[in-house]
Amino acid sequence: MDRRTRQVWVGNSPVALTPKEFELLALLTEDPGAVYSRQQILDRVWDPHYEGPTKTLDVHVATLRRKLGNSAWIQTLRGVGFRLAVHTQPPAAYQAPGPQAAYR
């Protein structure tokens, strides 16, 4: 994600986002793993005085998940809010090189 140019890529593929989708993703990437309540997101991405339906947030999250190609990247914490998933360990297919790897 490049905030300066407002561009997003998944791998080498650009992802076209609406301004609200970009702002939502930008907020979640500010502190990956941190949980943002629905009200925090509405205040920061929409407007502190937003009084429309909160379901608009659900629609934007669903669309963003679809565009990013992996719904697991944005997690819903029921009754709490949303967060950007953080991988705490490498994928199972990845094997970190052991101490002998440098000598092979």
N, C-alpha and C positions, 0 to 999 in steps of 0.2 A: 504494500500500500504506500503510495506516495502522496502525502497530504498536500505538498506544494503544488503538484500538477493535478491533483484529485483523480489519480488513476489507480486502478486495482488490477492485479493479475493473480491468476491461480496457475502456478507453474509458469509456462510461457504464454498463456492465453489471457488476453485482456478481458476484463469483466465490466460490462456497461451497467452502471448504477445510477439511479435517480439521485438528486441532491439529498433527499431524506435518507435513502439507503446508505449513501456515502457517509453522512453525518452519524448515523447509527453505528456503522462499522468503525468509524473513527473513534467514537466514544468507547466502544467495547475494547478497541486495541490500545487505548490509553493505559490501561492497567489490566493486561490479560489475566484471567482468573478471578478478578474482582467482580462481585455481584452488584449489579445496578438495579434498583427497584424500578417498577413501572413508572412511578412518579418522577424519579430522578431522570429517567430517559426522556419522558415527556417534557420535563422542564428544560433539559439541555438540548434536545434535538428538535423539539417542536417549539414550545414557548412556555415560560413560567405561568402564563395566564391561559393556556390551552384548556378549553372546556368541552372539546368534542369527545366522541366515543373512544375509550381506551383500546377497543378492538383494532383500531387503526395500527397500533403498535404490533399486535399479533400478525396482522396482514403483512406489514413491512418485514418483520422477522422471518416469516415463512418465505416471502419472496427472496430475501437476502440469502437464506439458506439454500434455496433452489439455485440461485445464480452462482453461489460459491461452489456448488456441486457436492457438498457434504453437510447434511443437516446436523451432524454431531459437533461441528465447529462452534455453533452458538447453542449453548445449553439453557434450558428453562429450569429454574428452580421454583417449583410449584408454590404459589403463595408468597414468593419472595421477589423474584425478578429474573434477570438474564445475565449470562456471562459468556465471555469468549473462552472456549476450552483451552486448557494448558496441558501439554503432554509432559508428564514428569519423568518419563523414561523413553528411550528410543523404541521404535517399532520392533516387534519380535524378529523380523528378518534381519535386522541390523546387529552385527556382532562387533563390539568395540575391540580394537586390536590389543592383544596381550603384550607383555613386555618383550617376547621373542619376535614380534612382528617386525621390529626395526632391523633384525638381523637376517631376515629371509632374503 
